[in-house]
Protein backbone atom coordinates (compact mmCIF):
# COMPACT_ATOMS: atom_id res chain seq x y z
CA UNK A 1 0.00 0.00 0.00
CA UNK A 2 1.70 3.18 -1.18
CA UNK A 3 -0.68 5.62 0.45
CA UNK A 4 -3.60 4.97 2.75
CA UNK A 5 -6.86 6.82 3.33
CA UNK A 6 -9.21 6.75 6.28
CA UNK A 7 -12.23 4.54 5.59
CA UNK A 8 -14.05 5.06 8.88
CA UNK A 9 -14.61 3.89 12.43
CA UNK A 10 -16.70 0.76 12.95
CA UNK A 11 -17.65 -1.62 15.72
CA UNK A 12 -15.14 -4.44 16.01
CA UNK A 13 -17.56 -6.97 14.53
CA UNK A 14 -18.44 -4.83 11.51
CA UNK A 15 -14.77 -3.95 10.96
CA UNK A 16 -13.96 -7.65 10.91
CA UNK A 17 -16.65 -8.30 8.29
CA UNK A 18 -15.46 -5.35 6.19
CA UNK A 19 -11.88 -6.65 6.41
CA UNK A 20 -12.99 -9.98 4.98
CA UNK A 21 -14.71 -8.30 2.04
CA UNK A 22 -11.71 -6.05 1.42
CA UNK A 23 -9.49 -9.13 1.34
CA UNK A 24 -11.83 -10.79 -1.18
CA UNK A 25 -11.66 -7.68 -3.37
CA UNK A 26 -7.87 -7.55 -3.12
CA UNK A 27 -7.86 -4.13 -1.44
CA UNK A 28 -4.96 -3.47 0.93
CA UNK A 29 -6.10 -2.33 4.36
CA UNK A 30 -4.92 -1.70 7.90
CA UNK A 31 -6.57 -0.85 11.19
CA UNK A 32 -6.09 0.85 14.54
CA UNK A 33 -8.01 -0.62 17.43
CA UNK A 34 -8.52 1.34 20.62
CA UNK A 35 -7.30 -0.33 23.80
CA UNK A 36 -9.31 -0.86 26.96
CA UNK A 37 -8.23 2.31 28.77
CA UNK A 38 -8.49 4.44 25.65
CA UNK A 39 -12.12 3.39 25.25
CA UNK A 40 -12.83 4.33 28.87
CA UNK A 41 -11.14 7.74 28.88
CA UNK A 42 -11.86 8.92 25.31
CA UNK A 43 -15.47 8.64 24.16
CA UNK A 44 -14.53 9.18 20.50
CA UNK A 45 -12.43 6.00 20.54
CA UNK A 46 -15.22 3.44 20.62
CA UNK A 47 -14.28 1.10 17.79
CA UNK A 48 -11.86 0.06 15.10
CA UNK A 49 -10.55 2.70 12.68
CA UNK A 50 -9.88 1.32 9.21
CA UNK A 51 -7.56 2.57 6.49
CA UNK A 52 -7.41 1.40 2.88
CA UNK A 53 -5.34 1.86 -0.27
CA UNK A 54 -6.06 5.46 -1.33
CA UNK A 55 -6.36 4.46 -4.98
CA UNK A 56 -9.27 2.13 -4.17
CA UNK A 57 -11.05 4.25 -1.55
CA UNK A 58 -14.32 4.57 -3.50
CA UNK A 59 -14.57 0.81 -3.97
CA UNK A 60 -13.76 0.25 -0.28
CA UNK A 61 -16.44 2.76 0.77
CA UNK A 62 -19.03 0.86 -1.26
CA UNK A 63 -17.97 -2.41 0.38
CA UNK A 64 -18.13 -0.87 3.86
CA UNK A 65 -21.58 0.58 3.15
CA UNK A 66 -22.88 -2.80 1.97
CA UNK A 67 -21.53 -4.57 5.05
CA UNK A 68 -23.05 -1.97 7.38
CA UNK A 69 -26.44 -2.33 5.69
CA UNK A 70 -26.26 -6.11 6.04
CA UNK A 71 -25.43 -5.82 9.76
CA UNK A 72 -28.26 -3.35 10.36
CA UNK A 73 -30.65 -5.77 8.68
CA UNK A 74 -29.71 -8.47 11.18
CA UNK A 75 -30.91 -6.40 14.18
C-alpha positions in Angstrom: 0.0 0.0 0.0 1.7 3.2 -1.2 -0.7 5.6 0.4 -3.6 5.0 2.7 -6.9 6.8 3.3 -9.2 6.7 6.3 -12.2 4.5 5.6 -14.0 5.1 8.9 -14.6 3.9 12.4 -16.7 0.8 13.0 -17.7 -1.6 15.7 -15.1 -4.4 16.0 -17.6 -7.0 14.5 -18.4 -4.8 11.5 -14.8 -3.9 11.0 -14.0 -7.6 10.9 -16.7 -8.3 8.3 -15.5 -5.4 6.2 -11.9 -6.7 6.4 -13.0 -10.0 5.0 -14.7 -8.3 2.0 -11.7 -6.0 1.4 -9.5 -9.1 1.3 -11.8 -10.8 -1.2 -11.7 -7.7 -3.4 -7.9 -7.5 -3.1 -7.9 -4.1 -1.4 -5.0 -3.5 0.9 -6.1 -2.3 4.4 -4.9 -1.7 7.9 -6.6 -0.8 11.2 -6.1 0.8 14.5 -8.0 -0.6 17.4 -8.5 1.3 20.6 -7.3 -0.3 23.8 -9.3 -0.9 27.0 -8.2 2.3 28.8 -8.5 4.4 25.7 -12.1 3.4 25.2 -12.8 4.3 28.9 -11.1 7.7 28.9 -11.9 8.9 25.3 -15.5 8.6 24.2 -14.5 9.2 20.5 -12.4 6.0 20.5 -15.2 3.4 20.6 -14.3 1.1 17.8 -11.9 0.1 15.1 -10.6 2.7 12.7 -9.9 1.3 9.2 -7.6 2.6 6.5 -7.4 1.4 2.9 -5.3 1.9 -0.3 -6.1 5.5 -1.3 -6.4 4.5 -5.0 -9.3 2.1 -4.2 -11.0 4.2 -1.6 -14.3 4.6 -3.5 -14.6 0.8 -4.0 -13.8 0.3 -0.3 -16.4 2.8 0.8 -19.0 0.9 -1.3 -18.0 -2.4 0.4 -18.1 -0.9 3.9 -21.6 0.6 3.2 -22.9 -2.8 2.0 -21.5 -4.6 5.0 -23.0 -2.0 7.4 -26.4 -2.3 5.7 -26.3 -6.1 6.0 -25.4 -5.8 9.8 -28.3 -3.4 10.4 -30.6 -5.8 8.7 -29.7 -8.5 11.2 -30.9 -6.4 14.2 
